[in-house]
Amino acid sequence: MRKLSILTLATMVSGCQLVGHVTKEPPKQASEVILAQAIETAAPTAQALPAPQPLPPLDLGQLAQATEERFDVAANQLSARAFFMGLVEGTPYNMIVHEAIGGDISLQLKDVTVPEVMQAVRDVYGYEFKRSGNLYQVVPAKLETKIYQLNYLDVLREGKSQISVSAGAVTTAGSSNSGSEDSSSNSSSDNDSTEAVVGSAISTRTEANFWGGLQQTLAAIVGSEQGQQVVVTPQAGVVVVRGMPSDQQLVEEYLARSELILRRQVVIEAKILEVRLNNGFQAGIDWTAIGNDGKNVVVGGIAGTQLNNPDNIGGVFSASLNLNDFTALIELLGTQGDVQVLSSPRVSTLNNQKAVIKVGSDEFFVTEIENTTTTGDTTTTSPSVELTPFFSGIALDVTPQISEDDDIVLHIHPSVSEVKDQQKLIKVGDDSFDIPLALSTIRESDSVVRARNGQVIVIGGLMTSGSSDTQAKTPLLGDIPGLGTLFQQRRQNSSKSELVILLKPVVTGSQEWKSELERSLQSFQSLKPR
């Protein structure tokens, strides 16, 4: 008692603090306050030492639990009633055993406590009990009803990603005629059906219907032999389960793990770059020349680049380069060509949920013409034109799967398309049509990669070639008709460019996420006028 009083007095004294002078500081911007609060709620830094804190008040319950008596227990074909009553003899626990409890128990345990023994007997023999403080009640297992709250959207979300290579098209011609009984009029139409021939294609489909499968999963866990039932109400986020106590434990564990997995979230930062290659790198970016001993970059989806050591390439930039904002990698790419940042999207999405970013414009082009000819007193030809929108810009869709260790598997489908007008002269019967058609240039890829939290994923090898004509002439002399060509010079320049996509997934709530928040706060503070 004396030691306890001294310890309590020491706790009160250590909790006292002196109030010093208050100094006024200029008000902070709202963005700085938000980032500072987010950093405080993020994961603590592993290297930081905890600040000294006052001693917490004594909890006699925790103290008793820490000093709970341990003992050895052995039983061989002992009746359950006698086992439970003898287990608490000489301990501070009380025991009530229902009259319907029967059966025998055999076990041998060493260095255990009463709660540990009760839990072990429940797991092995199925004896159900309830605990209230130091009171145990052993009761027969019977059906019981529990209500569980599950916070998740009541939506059916579907996503589809497709990439294909067209090898041509097959057109089937058809015609139809119609006329009246007196043959005063007659009409005919040509109906052609065109079917594309696909040389290679990848189609990826995702479906997020958590509530749809929850009913069947829980029903399989609890069964229905003894009147068990499961009622799911997605609108309220409530699950009602009527089952045996052992089934309720499985349901509770399943719902807890499911909600934990569903709540995992990742922020994906992307950089879409266009690298106009120098003369010495016309075969593509030489990734082995950038580095060979790091662990923070994963290279995937590289076409046309020979890698002598893929393992080293998979971790190129960790040891000597800081890739937190992609600056170092972009500067290194600048040594092999002119780098232009096309887009810098940033998206946040939950576990196994597809996220799509689309930046660009849609323009309509003629894709189908149907000619209808009507004959009667006069012949009339009516063309029917179908317009289809074509997207020109940048599109990126990603689907992450986050493991318990914050490893991330990503399905990535980037696409960069450019659509231009192309005038085509089309003759339909005796008529001619000058129609603007779509000339589409697309660079896209579809891949599945795996990376650790905070790693940079590189997708490259999407190359294009271009040419340009330049003309130089001598002033005045170059404009003379006929002779002017002697004072002119024409040059055709060819160039190659490669599309590079950088992705950095960061799991929210992790140490890497806290570092990202701290860097964002430092960026805001550096923008403040001094």
VOGU-3710 file (C-alpha; in Angstrom, 3 decimals, decimal comma):
1> mrklsiltla> 0,000/0,000/0,000  2,862/2,311/0,777  4,529/1,617/-2,567  1,274/2,282/-4,375  0,853/5,667/-2,648  4,409/6,694/-3,491  3,946/5,696/-7,143  0,652/7,594/-7,380  2,266/10,707/-5,870  5,121/10,470/-8,372
11> tmvsgcqlvg> 2,600/10,232/-11,192  0,788/13,377/-10,015  4,026/15,320/-9,672  5,290/14,271/-13,118  1,967/15,302/-14,672  2,358/18,901/-13,446  3,808/21,383/-15,937  4,742/25,032/-15,702  3,033/27,502/-18,015  5,551/29,698/-19,829
21> hvtkeppkqa> 5,209/32,808/-21,933  3,012/32,526/-25,030  4,475/33,801/-28,296  2,277/34,748/-31,212  3,005/33,282/-34,635  1,582/34,306/-38,008  -1,499/32,297/-39,012  -0,896/29,218/-41,148  -2,541/28,564/-44,440  -5,397/26,073/-44,526
31> sevilaqaie> -3,419/23,668/-46,727  -0,543/23,570/-44,221  -2,921/22,879/-41,344  -4,599/20,024/-43,229  -1,269/18,430/-44,158  0,044/18,773/-40,607  -3,052/17,054/-39,224  -2,742/14,272/-41,804  0,893/13,698/-40,826  -0,068/13,387/-37,167
41> taaptaqalp> -2,652/10,697/-37,977  -0,303/8,766/-40,292  1,947/5,943/-39,192  4,658/6,999/-36,717  8,227/7,257/-37,935  10,204/4,191/-36,969  13,409/6,159/-36,303  11,790/8,827/-34,159  12,179/8,394/-30,402  8,998/8,840/-28,356
51> apqplppldl> 8,823/11,991/-26,271  8,779/11,493/-22,491  5,229/11,312/-21,178  3,778/11,379/-17,655  3,102/8,016/-16,054  -0,439/6,803/-16,786  -2,807/6,177/-13,897  -2,650/2,714/-12,408  -5,145/0,172/-13,763  -5,622/-2,511/-11,138
61> gqlaqateer> -7,424/-4,727/-13,659  -4,447/-4,755/-16,021  -2,100/-5,267/-13,095  -4,120/-8,279/-11,971  -4,151/-9,693/-15,496  -0,381/-9,331/-15,779  0,170/-11,080/-12,440  -2,530/-13,749/-12,935  -1,553/-17,088/-11,502  -0,369/-19,748/-13,910
71> fdvaanqlsa> -0,548/-23,454/-13,247  -0,479/-26,907/-14,834  -3,707/-28,809/-15,408  -4,307/-32,433/-16,433  -7,542/-34,387/-16,883  -8,249/-37,875/-18,232  -11,850/-38,721/-19,080  -13,054/-36,321/-16,399  -16,692/-35,247/-16,538  -17,147/-31,741/-17,878
81> raffmglveg> -19,094/-30,561/-14,824  -16,393/-31,736/-12,409  -13,662/-30,265/-14,625  -15,152/-26,771/-14,749  -15,968/-26,652/-11,044  -12,502/-27,884/-10,084  -10,774/-25,499/-12,484  -11,681/-22,369/-10,497  -11,028/-23,859/-7,079  -8,489/-21,697/-5,241
91> tpynmivhea> -8,754/-18,890/-7,848  -10,670/-15,587/-7,772  -12,996/-16,857/-10,530  -16,577/-18,053/-10,085  -18,187/-20,825/-12,150  -21,791/-21,708/-13,018  -22,394/-24,877/-15,069  -25,754/-25,492/-16,741  -27,473/-28,749/-15,833  -27,532/-29,865/-19,462
101> iggdislqlk> -23,742/-29,850/-19,724  -22,339/-33,371/-20,083  -19,492/-35,292/-21,638  -15,899/-35,974/-20,636  -12,723/-33,901/-21,036  -9,145/-35,099/-21,465  -6,237/-32,652/-21,623  -2,802/-31,823/-20,275  -1,691/-28,176/-20,225  1,287/-26,455/-18,604
111> dvtvpevmqa> 1,824/-22,898/-17,444  -1,660/-21,655/-18,361  -4,288/-19,386/-16,827  -8,001/-19,974/-16,300  -9,056/-17,840/-19,338  -6,595/-19,718/-21,555  -7,939/-23,088/-20,424  -11,545/-22,032/-20,991  -10,761/-20,834/-24,509  -8,875/-24,039/-25,343
121> vrdvygyefk> -11,754/-26,211/-24,125  -14,209/-24,165/-26,190  -12,098/-24,555/-29,335  -11,614/-28,317/-28,957  -14,807/-29,593/-27,305  -17,252/-26,852/-28,267  -18,376/-25,971/-24,733  -19,857/-22,478/-24,914  -19,403/-20,024/-22,052  -20,080/-16,406/-21,182
131> rsgnlyqvvp> -17,801/-14,268/-19,067  -18,714/-11,253/-16,976  -15,754/-10,055/-14,922  -14,668/-12,986/-12,767  -17,852/-14,969/-13,438  -17,967/-17,790/-15,986  -21,241/-19,315/-17,153  -20,989/-22,592/-19,072  -24,175/-22,987/-21,107  -25,323/-25,373/-23,859
141> akletkiyql> -24,682/-24,227/-27,402  -27,918/-23,017/-28,993  -29,048/-20,787/-31,795  -28,500/-17,098/-31,178  -29,096/-13,983/-33,260  -26,506/-11,263/-33,759  -26,530/-8,042/-35,767  -23,367/-6,893/-37,531  -22,700/-3,440/-38,999  -20,730/-3,337/-42,245
151> nyldvlregk> -19,849/0,000/-43,846  -19,627/-0,371/-47,611  -21,265/1,147/-50,679  -24,402/-0,493/-52,020  -23,369/-0,283/-55,676  -22,792/-2,667/-58,546  -19,660/-1,449/-60,322  -18,413/-2,949/-63,556  -15,314/-2,120/-65,533  -13,941/-3,308/-68,845
161> sqisvsagav> -10,586/-2,738/-70,487  -9,787/-3,947/-73,979  -6,880/-3,699/-76,377  -6,947/-5,272/-79,835  -5,010/-5,344/-83,084  -7,193/-5,299/-86,184  -6,056/-7,470/-89,077  -8,633/-6,175/-91,557  -12,352/-6,483/-92,161  -14,806/-8,701/-94,013
171> ttagssnsgs> -17,808/-7,099/-95,702  -20,964/-9,019/-96,593  -23,119/-7,361/-99,242  -26,908/-7,485/-99,175  -29,818/-5,730/-100,830  -33,546/-5,319/-100,277  -36,392/-4,196/-102,517  -39,932/-3,113/-101,737  -42,797/-1,917/-103,908  -46,544/-1,296/-103,924
181> edsssnsssd> -49,147/-3,506/-105,591  -49,851/-1,032/-108,430  -46,109/-0,773/-109,080  -46,321/2,998/-108,919  -43,315/3,149/-106,663  -40,401/0,961/-105,869  -37,493/1,322/-103,460  -34,278/-0,545/-103,019  -31,483/-0,327/-100,509  -28,029/-1,804/-100,186
191> ndsteavvgs> -27,220/-3,177/-96,741  -23,620/-4,124/-96,191  -22,419/-5,623/-92,940  -18,782/-5,270/-92,005  -17,077/-7,457/-89,428  -13,601/-6,674/-88,185  -10,992/-9,412/-88,165  -9,036/-9,212/-84,920  -5,448/-10,368/-85,039  -4,733/-10,140/-81,286
201> aistrteanf> -6,795/-8,909/-78,354  -6,831/-8,729/-74,558  -10,049/-8,067/-72,711  -10,102/-7,474/-68,949  -13,351/-7,267/-67,005  -13,849/-6,348/-63,351  -16,992/-6,473/-61,254  -17,443/-5,064/-57,753  -20,603/-6,557/-56,238  -19,689/-7,193/-52,630
211> wgglqqtlaa> -23,220/-7,343/-51,265  -24,324/-9,745/-53,993  -21,885/-12,443/-52,894  -22,042/-11,762/-49,158  -25,397/-13,526/-48,694  -24,147/-16,766/-50,253  -20,832/-16,684/-48,398  -22,384/-16,237/-44,955  -25,060/-18,841/-45,692  -22,305/-21,325/-46,516
221> ivgseqgqqv> -20,567/-20,538/-43,203  -23,565/-20,951/-40,874  -25,406/-23,640/-42,861  -29,120/-24,356/-42,506  -29,370/-27,758/-40,796  -30,681/-26,432/-37,469  -32,630/-23,417/-38,674  -29,723/-21,017/-39,228  -30,531/-17,944/-41,296  -28,718/-14,973/-42,819
231> vvtpqagvvv> -30,393/-11,680/-43,723  -28,378/-8,993/-45,534  -29,658/-5,413/-45,888  -27,251/-3,512/-48,172  -29,149/-0,203/-47,911  -28,561/-0,065/-44,149  -25,232/-1,896/-44,149  -26,614/-4,447/-41,664  -26,131/-8,219/-41,551  -28,351/-10,342/-39,280
241> vrgmpsdqql> -27,123/-13,872/-38,563  -28,970/-16,561/-36,619  -26,665/-19,458/-35,894  -24,669/-21,412/-33,367  -22,027/-19,611/-31,263  -19,176/-21,240/-33,188  -20,729/-20,039/-36,440  -21,072/-16,520/-35,038  -17,351/-16,445/-34,302  -16,548/-17,411/-37,894
251> veeylarsel> -18,964/-14,798/-39,256  -17,486/-12,080/-37,051  -13,942/-12,963/-38,128  -14,930/-13,077/-41,802  -16,674/-9,690/-41,716  -13,802/-8,066/-39,817  -11,214/-9,303/-42,304  -13,374/-8,422/-45,300  -13,921/-4,863/-44,103  -10,214/-4,455/-43,388
261> ilrrqvviea> -9,303/-5,607/-46,899  -11,974/-3,485/-48,567  -10,788/-0,336/-46,769  -7,232/-0,535/-48,051  -6,545/2,447/-50,273  -3,746/3,398/-52,621  -2,763/6,714/-54,199  -1,264/6,298/-57,669  0,865/9,116/-59,050  1,667/8,912/-62,751
271> kilevrlnng> 3,898/10,709/-65,209  3,333/10,236/-68,933  6,448/11,346/-70,806  7,354/11,778/-74,454  11,102/11,383/-75,047  12,361/12,624/-78,436  15,453/10,446/-78,753  18,888/11,767/-79,600  20,811/10,400/-82,574  22,716/7,940/-80,409
281> fqagidwtai> 19,559/6,351/-78,989  17,439/5,728/-82,091  16,958/2,091/-80,992  15,191/3,220/-77,836  16,056/4,288/-74,310  19,027/2,424/-72,871  17,762/1,584/-69,382  20,991/-0,194/-68,415  22,859/3,099/-68,843  20,711/4,819/-66,221
291> gndgknvvvg> 21,740/2,681/-63,233  22,192/-0,866/-62,034  22,174/-1,166/-58,262  18,945/0,207/-56,818  15,714/-1,249/-55,483  13,022/1,345/-56,026  12,125/0,964/-59,710  10,308/-1,860/-61,470  10,647/-1,943/-65,258  7,798/-3,651/-67,094
301> giagtqlnnp> 6,235/-3,668/-70,505  9,436/-2,705/-72,314  9,311/-3,475/-76,033  12,403/-3,591/-78,192  14,903/-3,122/-75,343  17,348/-5,900/-74,507  18,050/-6,158/-70,777  21,147/-8,117/-69,787  20,206/-8,206/-66,104  16,466/-7,739/-65,504
311> dniggvfsas> 16,870/-8,127/-61,740  19,131/-5,100/-61,569  16,819/-3,155/-63,852  13,952/-4,006/-61,519  15,695/-2,009/-58,804  17,631/0,606/-60,701  17,341/3,800/-58,733  17,193/3,078/-55,004  20,715/3,383/-53,738  21,880/6,667/-55,209
321> lnlndftali> 18,795/8,492/-56,517  15,801/10,050/-54,819  12,697/9,233/-56,899  10,080/10,663/-54,574  8,912/13,162/-57,203  10,313/11,476/-60,359  12,694/14,415/-60,829  15,866/12,334/-60,807  14,583/9,824/-63,341  13,283/12,545/-65,670
331> ellgtqgdvq> 16,668/14,271/-65,555  18,409/10,999/-66,431  16,044/10,435/-69,334  16,948/13,937/-70,491  20,485/12,710/-71,192  19,108/10,464/-73,952  16,615/12,845/-75,517  14,285/15,780/-75,158  11,730/14,975/-72,423  8,239/16,431/-72,541
341> vlssprvstl> 5,688/15,740/-69,784  2,361/15,035/-71,478  0,318/14,532/-68,320  0,740/14,134/-64,553  -2,431/12,437/-63,299  -2,908/11,434/-59,689  -5,728/9,156/-58,587  -6,789/7,469/-55,358  -8,742/4,215/-55,355  -9,741/1,419/-53,004
351> nnqkavikvg> -8,611/-2,174/-53,098  -9,703/-4,017/-56,278  -11,539/-0,951/-57,605  -10,842/0,297/-61,130  -9,887/3,961/-61,498  -9,984/5,770/-64,843  -8,388/9,073/-65,853  -9,286/10,601/-69,212  -7,943/13,904/-70,522  -8,707/14,942/-74,085
361> sdeffvteie> -11,593/15,592/-76,458  -14,052/13,660/-78,609  -14,545/14,524/-82,264  -17,171/12,986/-84,565  -16,228/11,378/-87,870  -18,157/9,568/-90,592  -17,917/5,800/-90,130  -20,772/4,428/-92,249  -22,828/5,523/-95,263  -26,015/3,796/-96,365
371> nttttgdttt> -27,552/4,681/-99,711  -31,326/4,279/-100,243  -32,772/4,606/-103,761  -36,518/5,153/-104,289  -37,989/4,740/-107,791  -41,418/5,971/-108,839  -42,319/8,904/-111,001  -38,833/10,122/-110,139  -35,745/8,367/-108,848  -34,456/9,623/-105,527
381> tspsveltpf> -31,217/8,622/-103,830  -30,987/9,338/-100,113  -27,678/8,768/-98,353  -27,687/8,037/-94,621  -24,528/8,946/-92,748  -23,503/7,528/-89,346  -21,158/9,525/-87,126  -18,951/8,004/-84,423  -16,949/9,894/-81,776  -13,189/9,359/-81,679
391> fsgialdvtp> -11,195/10,227/-78,572  -7,986/12,184/-78,883  -5,905/12,557/-75,731  -4,592/10,529/-72,795  -6,473/7,791/-70,943  -5,238/5,689/-68,040  -7,081/3,027/-66,094  -5,582/1,072/-63,203  -6,902/-1,631/-60,892  -4,858/-2,307/-57,720
401> qisedddivl> -4,804/-5,277/-55,374  -3,164/-4,512/-52,022  -1,774/-7,340/-49,899  -1,455/-7,436/-46,136  2,249/-6,544/-46,463  1,414/-3,522/-48,682  2,635/-5,253/-51,829  0,587/-4,063/-54,800  -0,456/-5,902/-57,956  -1,599/-3,468/-60,649
411> hihpsvsevk> -3,466/-3,929/-63,895  -2,374/-0,949/-65,993  -3,855/0,138/-69,317  -2,450/3,460/-70,578  -3,432/4,884/-73,951  -2,272/7,955/-75,849  -4,245/8,617/-79,027  -4,203/11,350/-81,642  -6,926/11,677/-84,271  -6,581/13,829/-87,391
421> dqqklikvgd> -8,793/14,601/-90,364  -8,191/12,706/-93,565  -10,181/13,723/-96,622  -11,455/10,824/-98,718  -13,324/11,056/-102,022  -16,039/8,385/-102,017  -18,329/7,649/-104,957  -21,833/6,311/-104,295  -23,617/5,639/-107,549  -23,278/8,706/-109,702
431> dsfdiplals> -22,614/10,916/-106,711  -19,257/11,765/-105,197  -18,711/12,667/-101,569  -15,675/14,337/-100,079  -15,838/12,966/-96,536  -13,525/13,740/-93,605  -12,451/10,428/-92,123  -10,528/9,720/-88,945  -6,812/9,003/-89,072  -6,044/7,663/-85,614
441> tiresdsvvr> -2,593/7,149/-84,116  -2,697/5,110/-80,898  0,002/4,060/-78,474  -1,248/1,854/-75,673  -0,292/-1,148/-73,588  -2,014/-3,584/-71,253  -0,005/-5,269/-68,514  -0,137/-6,646/-64,978  2,811/-5,783/-62,715  3,716/-6,248/-59,077
451> arngqvivig> 5,505/-3,664/-56,950  6,191/-2,833/-53,348  4,727/0,167/-51,601  6,385/3,322/-52,926  8,211/1,688/-55,840  8,280/3,339/-59,245  6,906/1,299/-62,146  8,307/2,075/-65,600  6,463/1,156/-68,787  8,297/2,056/-71,972
461> glmtsgssdt> 9,117/0,972/-75,481  6,124/2,588/-77,216  8,000/4,235/-80,070  6,912/6,283/-83,074  8,778/7,685/-86,063  8,258/11,044/-87,701  9,731/13,157/-90,440  9,763/16,838/-91,293  10,880/18,883/-94,297  12,872/22,070/-93,921
471> qaktpllgdi> 13,587/24,510/-96,728  16,259/27,186/-96,873  16,817/29,677/-99,669  18,838/32,733/-100,547  16,802/35,908/-100,111  15,463/37,336/-103,385  17,438/34,910/-105,571  15,522/31,945/-104,250  12,226/33,515/-105,342  13,161/33,789/-109,041
481> pglgtlfqqr> 10,921/31,469/-111,088  12,872/28,599/-112,602  16,334/29,762/-111,526  15,261/30,068/-107,899  15,684/26,325/-107,349  19,428/26,761/-107,752  19,462/28,946/-104,648  17,209/26,679/-102,529  18,007/23,808/-100,207  15,612/21,146/-98,950
491> rqnsskselv> 16,317/18,800/-96,072  14,223/15,936/-94,710  14,691/15,197/-91,030  13,589/11,947/-89,385  13,144/11,502/-85,652  12,007/8,863/-83,192  10,228/9,347/-79,910  9,402/6,926/-77,109  6,465/7,044/-74,738  7,444/6,398/-71,107
501> illkpvvtgs> 4,912/5,945/-68,321  5,991/6,225/-64,681  3,689/5,022/-61,915  4,223/5,231/-58,178  1,618/3,542/-55,939  1,591/4,533/-52,261  -0,653/2,799/-49,719  -2,387/5,304/-47,456  -1,687/4,944/-43,761  1,773/3,472/-44,317
511> qewkselers> 5,137/4,986/-43,448  5,669/5,815/-47,124  2,363/7,714/-47,111  3,491/9,792/-44,130  6,706/10,644/-45,977  4,659/11,787/-48,985  2,594/14,078/-46,757  5,717/15,549/-45,187  7,195/16,273/-48,619  3,945/17,944/-49,694
521> lqsfqslkpr> 4,008/20,109/-46,575  7,602/21,127/-47,274  6,632/22,045/-50,843  3,852/24,318/-49,581  6,162/25,946/-47,068  8,825/26,571/-49,725  6,281/28,537/-51,774  5,617/30,998/-48,940  7,165/34,447/-49,464  10,052/35,258/-47,165
//
